[in-house]
């Protein structure tokens, strides 16, 4: 098979310093903020949406699930498509789809229409998020890649921290449809900047593998349904069937990738210990974060008796610490080994989770927050260097696929963490007096995943 021919000449090593680079960073920053805020703001509005559309609280959960499912099943196929048609094109298409879907959500007259809009938002979000690392790699010189990825991590953390506050501010002056409508002007601004300033990168000429896309989507879809069923007490036979079907399809998908000259998931990158160890550590870390983010509100409110305002203030300690440390870690990653930085960060995160699980019965706010600062700062020290190492361990022409794998690991870890909280709460009978034990057990489980990430990530020091 002939070598892929580049469709355009890429910039030799990122964009030169100046306003074009700043505005290119601005457009991917806006897109990333939109993708992250769309869920954190929507979670807050679920009670209002349920009341307005006359649906049950259980049904309203699908307003969040629809986006998550669409996101995780499409990340890998969209990332592979980006390697074929170009990261810039896929990013702009994602912006348009996300913005139009947001307008559709704002005008949705019923739950089915809103679910359709949220599903399309997930597809648009996948196009935006899957190419983020590849675009950062195209914008920043190699020597500053850690700095760029560190800034991206800061944007995610800041958006997570600010999402509930922004959502509450919007809902205080306007009905819930405005939570979706606000993305239309943001998407337009980002699209205009992307059209003018995003760099044109080389891409390969090959057909899109629709069979692999269907197999990948079905595998992750069944896996998420199985996890959700496990969390919500679905019949064991149904849950087992979903997991078995996901395992069979996933195995067939991997075997197919090994036979293709241009696989959708580049299996060969997993043969590189640096990449496989880094992606496994990332998945464990995001699972730990998902466990903490879902269980801590219950712990603070139900066990410690804090009101909603106090709980919100306490929870911001984690993402704010992450946002503060991530840019510094990104700069350090350009000069120091990610294995060493990751070991330091994950030690801090694991220690913070253990100390949080060991909180006394009536802790002060300061006693809680310094523990969460340890968690958030540790996560920040790990994340940016880890992403830089993974992106630099794959060929530039596979940047899109690598970004899709990274985004899939993040989304899957967060989803698994949230589902495990539900499982733990069910085991400890949270609703019948076991709240304290259940919440602490979930935090302990998060510490176990963080410790596993520490061990796995530290093995990179040998390479």
GILIN-V498764 format. One record per run of one state. SS is the DSSP state (A for helix, B for strand, O for the rest). FROM is the first residue (numbers start at 1). TO is the last residue. Records with the same first field share a line. If there is no record, write none. Layout:
# GILIN-V498764
SS: FROM-TO / FROM-TO
This chain:
# GILIN-V498764
O: 1-18 / 54-56 / 61-61 / 86-86 / 107-110 / 131-131 / 140-141 / 174-176 / 198-209 / 232-235 / 260-266 / 272-272 / 304-307 / 334-337 / 358-364 / 393-395 / 428-429 / 433-434 / 463-463
A: 19-53 / 57-60 / 62-85 / 87-106 / 111-130 / 132-139 / 142-173 / 177-197 / 210-231 / 236-259 / 267-271 / 273-303 / 308-333 / 338-357 / 365-392 / 396-427 / 430-432 / 435-462
